[in-house]
Amino acid sequence: MPERRTLEVGGKQIRLLVGGRGPGILYLHSAGADLDWLDAHERLAARFTVYVPAHPGFAESTGLDEVDDILDLVLHYADLQDACGLRGAPVVGTSFGGWIAAELAALYPERVGRLVLVDAVGLWLDAYPIAEIFGTTPPELAQKMFHDQHHPIAALMHAFTTISAIPEEIALPQMRILEAVAKIGWNPYLHDPKLARRLRRVTAKTLVVWGQQDGITPLPYGERWRDLIPGARLEVIERCGHLPPVERPEEFARAVGAFLA
């Protein structure tokens, strides 16, 4: 199991999970499902020391009031890298975390040794709009996020047919997470119009990992990341939706571990 720490970064109190042995990697989580330590993290921790910070406004991390846009998050993670001795280490980012990781690699190429983008938001394709996540019911969101609708998280989401049906102890943290995501990704919706032009600056060897059945950011987004980042490679995980670390932890960890070895 990981060690749970509180780290001060630029005046923010950041919840940080650290586990494993070996070279350090920074894991930037999505909008919640991989916020805590997962089987996927444990598998990676067999070969690496895995750092999983909670973004400002997530879990016990403070400082959301100091974050107004994606650049603020990039600067926050540059400071966190320095605080953890992870400057130049590999960065793995899933969904919302993938957006942050890509911006970091484009703006500060020397800070990212290798880059793994997992079903990342951050780009926009008119032909494939990113699915709405703020105004959908839990069952509708589960249909878009998961290939396996019997996965425990998907099954839980299907049990809550309306927002009002969600127990308060589950609803309040999730509302706080959505508030944090919306502060960055409300308008423009979950992307940075300038990012596509900046990706040519990425120097890190890059792996793009994508769930074949992603209903939030469908596979053409994975192909777009691959095409825009010099030398990037795309690996598709079958029978998987938007969150490979959650839905297919073994396949995810195998792909990432082999790439980072």
Secondary structure, DSSP 8 states (H G I E B T S, - for coil): --EEEEEEETTEEEEEEEEESSSEEEEE--SSTTSS--HHHHHHTTTSEEEEE--TTSTT---GGG--SHHHHHHHHHHHHHHHT-TT--EEEETHHHHHHHHHHHH-GGG-SEEEEES--B---TTS-----SSS-HHHHHHHH-S-TTSHHHHHHHH--SGGGS-HHHHHHHHHHHHHHHHHHTTTTTB-TTHHHHGGG--SEEEEEEETT-SSS-HHHHHHHHHHSTT-EEEEESS--S-HHHH-HHHHHHHHHHHH-
